[in-house]
C-alpha cells in the first residue's frame, strides 16, 4: 500500500469542551481507551531505561501523558508540554495545576518556539499524522540535544484493522448516511464519518523521514494489537477487559505488526 491520506479525528481547532471529551476518551472500556492505554504502556517501556533529564511532549493534548509521567516518575524529568491548540494547553494546565515544574507552550510541531538542543527526550504521540512530517521531524531534531532520544508514534496503514476501517467501514458509514439523507432521516440521526485528509506513513516511510531529519531509528514496537476489525472490535474490547490490567498483551514486535493498529519508533540523535 502506498502512503496516502487517511481519515480520523483531528484536534487542531478545538474548544474546552472538545479537549475534555478527548481526555474522557482515555477512560472506560471503549476503542479509544484501549488504544490510549496500549500507547501509554509502549512509551513507558521506552522511557524506562532513561534516568531523567529535560523532556518535551509535542502535541501534549490535555496533558494525560504528562500527568502519568509526573505521577509515576516524580522528579525524574523536567517536563515541557507543547500543543498548537490553546484549548488543549488550558486543559493540560488545569489537569496539572497541582504539579510543580511543568512548563506549557502553545506552538505547532512544524515551528516550535523553543531553543536548539534543549531536550534530552522528545515525545510526539499521535502528532505526525496531522502534521507536515519532514518539517516536524526537522524541528524535533533541532530541539533535541546530541545523543538525545526521540519517540514518535504513527497509525499503521498496513494493519488488518486500518485496512478494514479506512477501506470498508468508514466508507460504508458515509454511504449509509447518504442513503438515510435521501430517505429523509433527520441529520442528527444519520450515520457518517468525517474526512480529514491525515497522512499515515508506513514503517519504511517513517524510517526514511526520521533519517532524513538526522535521527537514527533503533527500536520499533507495534501497539493496540487487535485481531478483530470494525465494528466487531467494539464488542470484543468490552467483553475482554484483560488489556486494562495487562497492557503488555497489547504490544508486540515485527511478527505481530499486522495486528497493531499503530506503531512506535524510538530514535536517537547523533552525538
Rosetta silent file (secondary structure, phi, psi, omega in degrees, C-alpha in Angstrom):
SEQUENCE: XXXXXXXXXXXXXXXXXXXXXXXXXXXXXXXXXXXXXXXXXXXXXXXXXXXXXXXXXXXXXXXXXXXXXXXXXXXXXXXXXXXXXXXXXXXXXXXXXXXXXXXXXXXXXXXXXXXXXXXXXXXXXXXXXXXXXXXXXXXXXXXXXXXXXXXXXXXXXXXXXXXXXXXXXXXXXXXXXXXXXXXXXXXXXXXXXXXXXXXXXXXXXXXXXXXXXXXXXXXXXXXXXXXXXXXXXXXXXXXXXXXXXXXXXXXXXXXXXXXXXXXXXXXXXXX
SCORE:     score description
SCORE:     0.000 S_00000001
   1 L     0.000  139.943  176.144    0.000    0.000    0.000 S_00000001
   2 L   -78.268  154.510  171.517    1.213    3.492   -0.747 S_00000001
   3 L   -71.419  123.138 -178.514    1.456    6.178    1.909 S_00000001
   4 E  -153.781  165.399 -177.490   -1.647    8.271    1.329 S_00000001
   5 E   -58.641  142.364  178.257   -4.174   10.448    3.151 S_00000001
   6 E  -127.509 -177.020 -175.592   -6.404    8.682    5.613 S_00000001
   7 L  -121.727  135.485  174.349   -9.330    9.572    7.784 S_00000001
   8 L  -164.332 -164.356  179.293   -9.556   10.115   11.524 S_00000001
   9 L  -104.778  134.355  178.643  -10.439   12.813   14.040 S_00000001
  10 L  -105.272  161.531  178.846   -8.242   15.885   14.445 S_00000001
  11 L  -130.963   41.930 -178.111   -7.802   18.185   17.425 S_00000001
  12 L   -77.513  -55.638 -178.903   -6.328   21.205   15.695 S_00000001
  13 L  -111.898   93.293 -174.315   -9.074   23.789   16.269 S_00000001
  14 L  -126.328  160.705  172.478  -10.837   22.765   19.458 S_00000001
  15 L  -108.931 -177.325 -176.459  -12.596   24.391   22.372 S_00000001
  16 H   -60.855  -38.171  179.328  -12.506   23.453   26.038 S_00000001
  17 H   -62.032  -44.036  178.302  -15.397   21.004   25.633 S_00000001
  18 H   -60.669  -41.769 -179.151  -13.547   19.179   22.830 S_00000001
  19 H   -62.369  -41.247  179.736  -10.420   18.990   24.947 S_00000001
  20 H   -71.132  -34.070  175.662  -12.302   17.432   27.836 S_00000001
  21 H   -63.305  -40.301  178.053  -14.029   14.953   25.522 S_00000001
  22 H   -62.025  -44.532  179.158  -10.607   13.902   24.263 S_00000001
  23 H   -63.672  -40.161 -179.180   -9.399   13.410   27.838 S_00000001
  24 H   -64.465  -26.547 -179.884  -12.529   11.435   28.718 S_00000001
  25 L   -65.386  -17.450  177.292  -11.799    9.054   25.827 S_00000001
  26 L   -71.853  -20.000 -175.917   -8.836    7.758   27.855 S_00000001
  27 L   -97.057  174.781  177.306  -11.245    6.290   30.386 S_00000001
  28 L    81.407 -156.458 -173.426  -13.786    3.493   30.164 S_00000001
  29 L  -128.227   16.714 -175.283  -13.566    0.339   28.065 S_00000001
  30 L   -83.533 -174.523 -177.552  -14.041    1.593   24.529 S_00000001
  31 H   -58.325  -48.025 -176.236  -11.901    1.584   21.395 S_00000001
  32 H   -69.829  -36.992  179.902  -10.073    4.804   22.191 S_00000001
  33 H   -62.083  -44.137  179.434   -9.431    3.906   25.826 S_00000001
  34 H   -63.353  -42.495  178.784   -7.740    0.656   24.836 S_00000001
  35 H   -59.760  -48.771 -177.727   -5.659    2.460   22.209 S_00000001
  36 H   -64.122  -41.627 -179.572   -4.515    5.134   24.656 S_00000001
  37 H   -66.664  -39.196  177.757   -3.661    2.640   27.400 S_00000001
  38 H   -64.745  -43.920  178.445   -1.699    0.484   24.978 S_00000001
  39 H   -63.257  -40.671  179.513    0.212    3.510   23.672 S_00000001
  40 H   -61.693  -41.859  179.245    0.925    4.678   27.207 S_00000001
  41 H   -65.579  -40.772 -178.902    2.380    1.289   28.102 S_00000001
  42 H   -63.043  -46.176 -178.193    4.526    1.249   24.958 S_00000001
  43 H   -71.393  -33.876  177.298    6.028    4.694   25.550 S_00000001
  44 H   -61.713  -39.726  176.754    6.527    3.990   29.265 S_00000001
  45 H   -61.956  -40.803 -178.560    8.610    0.944   28.323 S_00000001
  46 H   -68.219  -30.527 -179.146   10.758    3.039   26.010 S_00000001
  47 H   -84.698  -13.382 -175.004   11.380    5.619   28.731 S_00000001
  48 L   -56.019  -41.622 -178.688   12.200    3.032   31.419 S_00000001
  49 L   -75.651   -9.458 -176.518   15.977    2.902   30.691 S_00000001
  50 L   -89.931  122.977 -172.985   16.257    6.705   30.705 S_00000001
  51 L   -74.457  -25.083 -178.757   17.150    8.014   34.150 S_00000001
  52 L   159.118 -162.696 -179.940   15.815   11.522   33.622 S_00000001
  53 E   124.817 -166.842  178.274   16.537   14.875   32.016 S_00000001
  54 E   -88.239  126.727 -174.697   14.597   17.527   30.140 S_00000001
  55 E  -123.494  134.815  176.728   11.582   16.077   28.327 S_00000001
  56 E  -114.750  128.109  174.072    9.328   17.669   25.697 S_00000001
  57 E  -104.751  103.160  179.916    5.864   16.327   24.918 S_00000001
  58 E   -82.723  126.190 -175.702    4.972   17.619   21.435 S_00000001
  59 L    72.096   51.302 -172.705    1.212   17.677   20.939 S_00000001
  60 L   -67.910  -16.800 -177.017    0.559   17.143   24.637 S_00000001
  61 L    59.668 -143.223 -178.951   -3.218   17.478   24.273 S_00000001
  62 L   -82.207   15.616  170.909   -4.975   17.791   27.636 S_00000001
  63 L    87.552   21.054 -177.154   -1.914   16.511   29.479 S_00000001
  64 H   -66.638  -45.305  179.753   -2.733   12.837   30.011 S_00000001
  65 H   -67.880  -41.865  179.387    0.773   11.560   29.249 S_00000001
  66 H   -61.126  -43.619  178.401    2.434   14.367   31.200 S_00000001
  67 H   -60.349  -42.575  179.300    0.267   13.614   34.226 S_00000001
  68 H   -60.818  -43.884 -178.770    1.200    9.928   34.012 S_00000001
  69 H   -65.706  -42.493 -178.957    4.902   10.742   33.882 S_00000001
  70 H   -69.647  -25.431  178.990    4.774   13.165   36.791 S_00000001
  71 H   -83.793  -39.137 -174.826    2.835   10.634   38.882 S_00000001
  72 H   -90.128  -23.761  179.570    4.863    7.520   38.079 S_00000001
  73 L  -134.925   60.561 -176.368    8.313    9.125   37.853 S_00000001
  74 L   -60.971  128.986  177.224    8.156   12.199   40.066 S_00000001
  75 L    84.799   -9.907 -177.734   11.223   14.366   39.811 S_00000001
  76 L   -73.268  -38.685 -175.006   12.885   12.336   37.049 S_00000001
  77 E  -121.783  140.560  166.182   12.052   14.701   34.217 S_00000001
  78 E   -90.479  111.366 -166.842   11.796   18.417   33.822 S_00000001
  79 E  -100.813  135.946  172.427    8.761   18.455   31.540 S_00000001
  80 E  -121.378  125.652 -176.787    7.815   20.935   28.857 S_00000001
  81 E  -113.097  126.341 -177.256    4.373   20.422   27.251 S_00000001
  82 E  -126.290  138.907  173.551    3.565   21.911   23.835 S_00000001
  83 E  -152.205  147.507 -179.353    0.393   21.897   21.747 S_00000001
  84 L   -79.807   -8.962  179.475   -0.844   24.055   18.890 S_00000001
  85 L   -98.565  116.379  175.994   -4.318   24.250   20.452 S_00000001
  86 H   -57.757  -34.240  179.560   -4.717   26.878   23.222 S_00000001
  87 H   -65.171  -39.484  177.869   -7.727   24.917   24.499 S_00000001
  88 H   -65.904  -40.351  178.358   -5.622   21.786   24.910 S_00000001
  89 H   -64.693  -41.621  176.956   -2.948   23.742   26.776 S_00000001
  90 H   -60.595  -42.377  179.084   -5.578   25.240   29.091 S_00000001
  91 H   -64.434  -39.811  178.375   -6.938   21.753   29.775 S_00000001
  92 H   -65.382  -41.287  178.495   -3.420   20.457   30.452 S_00000001
  93 H   -62.128  -39.678  177.954   -2.695   23.336   32.831 S_00000001
  94 H   -66.768  -41.947 -178.144   -5.882   22.572   34.748 S_00000001
  95 H   -66.112  -28.731 -175.655   -5.102   18.864   34.902 S_00000001
  96 L  -113.436   22.692 -174.880   -1.607   19.570   36.215 S_00000001
  97 L   -63.301  -22.887  178.975   -2.356   22.636   38.330 S_00000001
  98 L   -98.283    8.456 -178.291   -1.094   20.872   41.459 S_00000001
  99 L  -108.112  121.984 -178.885    2.092   19.630   39.769 S_00000001
 100 L   -85.132  152.535  170.795    5.188   21.792   40.019 S_00000001
 101 L    88.571    6.729  177.819    7.884   22.056   37.394 S_00000001
 102 E  -102.636  127.344  178.237    5.846   21.596   34.210 S_00000001
 103 E  -105.928  142.264 -176.291    6.110   24.339   31.600 S_00000001
 104 E  -119.205  148.205 -176.998    3.447   24.859   28.936 S_00000001
 105 E  -152.140  136.607  173.546    3.705   26.395   25.496 S_00000001
 106 E   -91.476  126.480  179.318    1.372   26.943   22.525 S_00000001
 107 L   179.840  155.751  179.458    3.052   26.090   19.241 S_00000001
 108 E   -88.257  152.639  179.340    2.940   23.847   16.182 S_00000001
 109 L   -61.883  -29.621 -177.755    5.200   20.843   15.687 S_00000001
 110 L   -78.408  -14.408 -176.274    6.452   22.380   12.445 S_00000001
 111 E  -153.032   77.025 -174.229    7.578   25.620   14.115 S_00000001
 112 L   -85.780  128.609 -179.817    8.261   25.228   17.824 S_00000001
 113 L   -79.768   59.994 -175.198    9.141   28.393   19.775 S_00000001
 114 L  -134.081  149.880 -177.877   11.904   26.569   21.646 S_00000001
 115 L   -69.423  159.264  175.415   15.711   26.870   21.664 S_00000001
 116 L   -62.882  148.753  171.325   18.034   24.495   19.823 S_00000001
 117 L    47.537   51.235 -175.117   19.305   21.386   21.632 S_00000001
 118 L  -100.215  -17.457 -168.099   17.095   21.916   24.687 S_00000001
 119 E  -129.765  140.988  175.152   15.788   18.417   25.461 S_00000001
 120 E   -80.630  -30.301 -179.436   17.190   15.014   26.314 S_00000001
 121 E  -135.505  133.519  174.713   13.911   13.303   25.373 S_00000001
 122 E  -127.181  128.349  177.905   11.246   14.380   22.872 S_00000001
 123 E  -111.779  141.293  173.585    7.897   12.606   22.541 S_00000001
 124 E  -139.122   87.923 -176.144    5.404   13.013   19.704 S_00000001
 125 L   -95.435  115.562  177.832    2.429   10.774   20.408 S_00000001
 126 L    66.522   32.206 -175.414   -0.319   10.854   17.769 S_00000001
 127 L  -108.445  -45.844 -169.106    1.083   14.037   16.217 S_00000001
 128 H   -64.716  -26.865  177.991    2.766   13.249   12.922 S_00000001
 129 H   -61.919  -23.849 -176.313   -0.428   12.006   11.229 S_00000001
 130 H  -101.474   -4.019 -167.551   -1.750   15.565   11.459 S_00000001
 131 L  -118.351  170.925  168.411    1.444   17.416   10.626 S_00000001
 132 L   -76.790  106.120 -170.345    3.935   18.114    7.873 S_00000001
 133 H   -61.435  -50.873 -179.666    6.203   15.178    8.709 S_00000001
 134 H   -58.349  -44.586 -179.683    9.536   16.421    7.268 S_00000001
 135 H   -65.920  -41.936 -178.781    9.174   19.862    8.864 S_00000001
 136 H   -64.793  -44.558 -179.629    8.011   18.431   12.187 S_00000001
 137 H   -68.209  -34.468  175.674   10.841   15.916   12.409 S_00000001
 138 H   -62.658  -40.856  177.914   13.376   18.582   11.452 S_00000001
 139 H   -67.726  -41.412  178.314   12.073   20.734   14.316 S_00000001
 140 H   -61.176  -43.968  177.637   12.090   17.794   16.708 S_00000001
 141 H   -63.258  -39.913 -178.570   15.687   17.037   15.770 S_00000001
 142 H   -59.844  -42.822 -175.307   16.607   20.708   16.173 S_00000001
 143 H   -85.416   -5.913  179.053   15.358   20.929   19.774 S_00000001
 144 E   -87.668  137.360  177.756   16.862   17.548   20.755 S_00000001
 145 E   -72.737  151.957  174.553   20.305   17.509   22.317 S_00000001
 146 E   -53.782  131.053 -176.452   23.064   15.433   20.676 S_00000001
 147 E    84.516   -2.238 -178.798   22.637   11.872   21.879 S_00000001
 148 E   -74.312  163.584 -175.847   19.043   12.590   22.868 S_00000001
 149 E  -106.467  137.175  177.038   16.113   10.199   22.420 S_00000001
 150 E  -123.555  127.533  178.886   13.072   10.810   20.217 S_00000001
 151 E  -121.389  122.263 -178.947    9.942    8.654   20.496 S_00000001
 152 E  -129.915  156.446  175.724    7.177    9.034   17.907 S_00000001
 153 E  -123.484  162.140  179.434    4.029    7.108   17.013 S_00000001
 154 E  -153.559  140.809  171.533    2.112    6.604   13.780 S_00000001
 155 E   -63.030  145.907 -173.257   -1.128    4.873   12.783 S_00000001
 156 L   -98.426  101.293 -177.159   -0.338    1.635   10.954 S_00000001
 157 L   -71.083   -9.535 -179.810   -1.739    1.660    7.399 S_00000001
 158 L   -97.492    0.438 -179.216   -0.678   -1.976    6.893 S_00000001
 159 L   -78.529  151.306  175.522   -2.691   -3.432    9.789 S_00000001
 160 H   -55.892  -41.448 -176.153   -5.799   -5.533    9.163 S_00000001
 161 H   -60.733  -50.851 -177.572   -7.714   -3.167   11.399 S_00000001
 162 H   -67.931  -36.052  178.113   -6.855    0.021    9.484 S_00000001
 163 H   -58.749  -43.169  179.807   -7.362   -1.643    6.101 S_00000001
 164 H   -74.952  -43.694 -178.055  -10.920   -2.558    7.060 S_00000001
 165 H   -61.731  -49.486 -175.205  -11.645    0.640    8.981 S_00000001
 166 H   -80.976  -31.980 -175.154  -10.374    3.013    6.292 S_00000001
 167 H   -92.165  -24.237 -175.603  -11.233    0.952    3.232 S_00000001
 168 H  -126.592  -52.337 -170.358  -14.629   -0.524    4.152 S_00000001
 169 H   -66.011  -54.282 -178.584  -16.112    0.535    7.488 S_00000001
 170 H   -66.649  -42.852  173.855  -15.890    4.325    7.240 S_00000001
 171 H   -59.496  -35.085  177.419  -16.829    4.471    3.539 S_00000001
 172 H   -64.375  -39.694  177.424  -19.781    2.230    4.412 S_00000001
 173 H   -63.867  -39.886  179.654  -20.906    4.656    7.133 S_00000001
 174 H   -66.828  -41.372  178.207  -20.730    7.558    4.677 S_00000001
 175 H   -63.829  -41.836  177.813  -22.712    5.638    2.070 S_00000001
 176 H   -62.809  -40.106  178.357  -25.326    4.721    4.675 S_00000001
 177 H   -61.913  -40.930  178.350  -25.560    8.364    5.711 S_00000001
 178 H   -65.816  -38.108  176.990  -26.216    9.476    2.137 S_00000001
 179 H   -64.558  -42.884  178.806  -28.907    6.822    1.799 S_00000001
 180 H   -63.498  -37.421  177.035  -30.516    7.963    5.059 S_00000001
 181 H   -62.384  -42.886  179.315  -30.432   11.549    3.802 S_00000001
 182 H   -64.448  -28.932 -179.586  -32.242   10.518    0.613 S_00000001
 183 L   -87.726   -1.068  177.208  -34.849    8.759    2.734 S_00000001
 184 L    86.461   16.335  177.415  -35.422   11.859    4.865 S_00000001
 185 L   -67.763  132.971  179.299  -33.781   10.685    8.083 S_00000001
 186 L   -54.945  145.597 -175.022  -33.058   13.725   10.317 S_00000001
 187 H   -55.741  -39.184 -176.785  -29.427   14.854   10.169 S_00000001
 188 H   -67.391  -16.970 -176.497  -28.828   14.170   13.864 S_00000001
 189 H  -105.106   -1.632 -177.900  -29.823   10.524   13.387 S_00000001
 190 L   -80.983  151.976  171.663  -27.810    9.732   10.253 S_00000001
 191 L   -79.155  165.364  178.656  -24.657    7.670   10.156 S_00000001
 192 L   167.000  173.047  178.855  -21.481    9.169    8.794 S_00000001
 193 L  -157.035  123.786 -176.456  -17.763    9.757    9.231 S_00000001
 194 L   -71.804  148.995  174.686  -15.892   12.997    8.659 S_00000001
 195 L  -100.912  136.726 -179.048  -12.926   13.203    6.279 S_00000001
 196 L  -125.395  -16.795  178.290   -9.803   14.983    7.456 S_00000001
 197 L    71.975   28.324  176.658   -7.071   14.011    4.994 S_00000001
 198 E   -70.095  168.020 -176.243   -4.449   12.988    7.542 S_00000001
 199 E  -125.029  119.853  177.925   -1.434   11.043    6.360 S_00000001
 200 E  -106.762  118.240 -178.652   -0.365    7.728    7.876 S_00000001
 201 L   -88.622  147.685  171.675    3.132    6.625    6.863 S_00000001
 202 L   -68.672  167.203  176.971    4.326    3.056    6.618 S_00000001
 203 H   -58.051  -44.057 -179.706    7.152    1.910    8.877 S_00000001
 204 H   -65.102  -42.090 -179.751    9.575    2.186    5.986 S_00000001
 205 H   -64.426  -41.615  178.601    8.323    5.637    5.031 S_00000001
 206 H   -68.088  -36.897  177.630    8.600    6.967    8.567 S_00000001
 207 H   -60.662  -42.526  177.184   12.062    5.470    8.906 S_00000001
 208 H   -61.902  -42.265 -179.370   13.205    7.338    5.824 S_00000001
 209 H   -65.364  -39.274  178.523   11.740   10.572    7.171 S_00000001
 210 H   -63.384  -45.814 -179.240   13.461   10.136   10.542 S_00000001
 211 H   -65.897  -38.227  178.990   16.851    9.537    8.941 S_00000001
 212 H   -63.325  -28.471 -179.833   16.413   12.485    6.605 S_00000001
 213 H   -83.602  -10.174 -179.521   15.814   14.676    9.670 S_00000001
 214 L   102.210   19.756 -179.564   19.004   13.496   11.363 S_00000001
 215 E  -118.647  138.740 -177.817   17.534   10.832   13.656 S_00000001
 216 E  -108.554  109.538  179.478   18.534    7.158   13.653 S_00000001
 217 E   -65.298  141.441  178.320   15.705    4.688   14.471 S_00000001
 218 E  -138.948   -4.880  178.239   16.713    1.793   16.705 S_00000001
 219 E  -149.300  137.682 -179.579   13.523    0.307   18.148 S_00000001
 220 E  -130.533  127.805  178.549   10.088   -0.492   16.692 S_00000001
 221 E  -132.708  131.735  172.482    7.022   -1.581   18.694 S_00000001
 222 E   -92.984  139.203  179.382    3.502   -2.215   17.441 S_00000001
 223 E  -131.314  173.148 -172.408    0.745   -1.388   19.891 S_00000001
 224 E    54.432   49.963  178.190   -3.022   -1.757   20.247 S_00000001
 225 E   -61.034  122.887 -171.073   -2.764   -5.289   18.845 S_00000001
 226 L  -137.967  106.490 -179.863   -6.247   -6.038   17.578 S_00000001
 227 L   -77.302  -20.328  179.417   -7.228   -9.311   15.867 S_00000001
 228 L   -93.570  168.767 -177.965  -10.809   -8.149   15.252 S_00000001
 229 L  -127.751  161.515  179.658  -11.955   -5.432   12.839 S_00000001
 230 L   -62.391  142.383   -1.095  -14.651   -2.705   12.960 S_00000001
 231 L   -92.467    4.642 -176.749  -17.355   -2.889   14.114 S_00000001
 232 H   -63.481  -26.430 -176.161  -16.729   -6.244   15.844 S_00000001
 233 H   -63.918  -30.948 -178.875  -13.817   -4.822   17.798 S_00000001
 234 H   -62.599  -43.438  178.309  -16.077   -2.646   19.925 S_00000001
 235 H   -69.171  -42.991 -177.732  -17.876   -5.667   21.323 S_00000001
 236 H   -62.172  -39.685 -176.961  -14.687   -7.702   21.682 S_00000001
 237 H   -71.943  -28.215  177.494  -12.893   -4.965   23.632 S_00000001
 238 H   -78.238  -33.338 -178.892  -15.771   -4.591   26.058 S_00000001
 239 H   -77.425  -39.245  179.355  -16.082   -8.327   26.645 S_00000001
 240 L  -103.066  101.545 -175.264  -12.357   -8.950   27.067 S_00000001
 241 L  -103.765   17.530 -179.381  -11.100   -6.425   29.597 S_00000001
 242 H   -64.639  -25.108 -176.441   -7.786   -8.075   30.341 S_00000001
 243 H   -62.021  -27.261 -177.729   -6.000   -5.306   28.442 S_00000001
 244 H   -68.920  -42.648 -179.707   -6.592   -2.811   31.254 S_00000001
 245 H   -88.188  -18.391 -178.335   -4.677   -4.833   33.862 S_00000001
 246 L  -132.113   68.067 -178.870   -2.250   -6.405   31.384 S_00000001
 247 H   -63.485  -18.330  178.451   -1.365   -3.760   28.786 S_00000001
 248 H   -62.182  -22.433  178.599    1.727   -5.781   27.880 S_00000001
 249 H   -75.412   -9.468 -176.073   -0.607   -8.085   25.941 S_00000001
 250 H  -100.280    5.343  178.653   -1.499   -5.197   23.620 S_00000001
 251 E  -125.059  157.719 -178.255    2.017   -4.574   22.244 S_00000001
 252 E  -164.209  175.367 -177.744    4.289   -6.680   20.080 S_00000001
 253 L   -95.602 -165.068 -173.473    7.241   -6.845   17.722 S_00000001
 254 H   -56.059  -39.530 -174.971    7.509   -7.088   13.948 S_00000001
 255 H   -63.823  -23.667 -179.443    5.984  -10.559   13.660 S_00000001
 256 H  -106.644   11.824 -174.899    2.716   -9.292   15.153 S_00000001
 257 H   -60.526  -29.337 -177.974    2.760   -5.963   13.346 S_00000001
 258 H   -64.816  -19.333  179.326   -0.156   -6.827   11.092 S_00000001
 259 H   -96.010  -10.862 -178.419   -2.396   -6.716   14.193 S_00000001
 260 E   -81.336  120.183 -179.866   -1.060   -3.421   15.580 S_00000001
 261 E   -71.780  -12.427  178.202   -3.360   -0.512   14.736 S_00000001
 262 E  -154.721  169.817  178.943   -0.373    1.794   15.330 S_00000001
 263 E  -142.515  161.326 -177.494    3.351    1.652   15.935 S_00000001
 264 E  -125.291  134.926  178.425    6.038    3.431   17.910 S_00000001
 265 E  -123.223  129.607  174.720    9.584    4.191   16.775 S_00000001
 266 E  -106.080  130.349 -177.310   12.400    5.214   19.104 S_00000001
 267 E  -128.456  167.547  176.330   15.333    7.092   17.571 S_00000001
 268 E  -133.169  141.194  174.979   18.492    8.796   18.720 S_00000001
 269 E   -85.468  135.816 -177.303   20.151   11.985   17.549 S_00000001
 270 L   -57.838  142.126  179.616   23.806   11.584   16.733 S_00000001
 271 L   -72.763    0.000    0.000   26.193   12.817   19.413 S_00000001
